[in-house]
């Protein structure tokens, strides 16, 4: 007990930090964390990466892909399955515009786009997921999903009718 008391007596109370000190501390730690992140990113991409460039002390992190939150905050159009050829084409265009703006990866395109399905289209997708399994359904390339959906929601008769009108 006596040893504990002398040990506690030697410990100094924490020093109050000023705003400037805290700011410098945070800046140093952030710079170090970013530097470590960049180093591991560069090391893992050495085969095809371009490395880092000098930006005059300013570090810019390049984010690859988009999050679901970012995607959904863009308020992409929904698709019900009753809109016909024109509605499906507009939905495809809207999805691709969102994918391009937010640099969505191929891995995320189908997963995110299918979250905008409603009604009949959602039921159709859920049946496909049941058949294939989620692990096999989401990795299907976006171009393949577009072709499958076109076959499902664009009857040949409707396409021919539109072609005749043009």
Secondary structure as the mmCIF struct_conf table of DSSP 4:
data_model
#
loop_
_struct_conf.conf_type_id
_struct_conf.id
_struct_conf.beg_label_comp_id
_struct_conf.beg_label_asym_id
_struct_conf.beg_label_seq_id
_struct_conf.end_label_comp_id
_struct_conf.end_label_asym_id
_struct_conf.end_label_seq_id
HELX_RH_AL_P HELX_RH_AL_P1 UNK A 2 UNK A 10
BEND BEND1 UNK A 11 UNK A 11
HELX_LH_PP_P HELX_LH_PP_P1 UNK A 12 UNK A 18
HELX_RH_AL_P HELX_RH_AL_P2 UNK A 19 UNK A 44
TURN_TY1_P TURN_TY1_P1 UNK A 45 UNK A 48
TURN_TY1_P TURN_TY1_P2 UNK A 56 UNK A 57
HELX_LH_PP_P HELX_LH_PP_P2 UNK A 61 UNK A 64
BEND BEND2 UNK A 65 UNK A 65
HELX_RH_AL_P HELX_RH_AL_P3 UNK A 68 UNK A 73
TURN_TY1_P TURN_TY1_P3 UNK A 74 UNK A 74
HELX_LH_PP_P HELX_LH_PP_P3 UNK A 76 UNK A 78
STRN STRN1 UNK A 79 UNK A 79
BEND BEND3 UNK A 81 UNK A 81
BEND BEND4 UNK A 83 UNK A 83
HELX_RH_AL_P HELX_RH_AL_P4 UNK A 84 UNK A 101
TURN_TY1_P TURN_TY1_P4 UNK A 102 UNK A 103
HELX_RH_AL_P HELX_RH_AL_P5 UNK A 106 UNK A 114
TURN_TY1_P TURN_TY1_P5 UNK A 115 UNK A 116
STRN STRN2 UNK A 117 UNK A 117
HELX_RH_AL_P HELX_RH_AL_P6 UNK A 119 UNK A 132
HELX_RH_AL_P HELX_RH_AL_P7 UNK A 134 UNK A 137
TURN_TY1_P TURN_TY1_P6 UNK A 138 UNK A 139
BEND BEND5 UNK A 140 UNK A 140
HELX_RH_AL_P HELX_RH_AL_P8 UNK A 142 UNK A 153
BEND BEND6 UNK A 154 UNK A 154
HELX_RH_AL_P HELX_RH_AL_P9 UNK A 156 UNK A 165
#
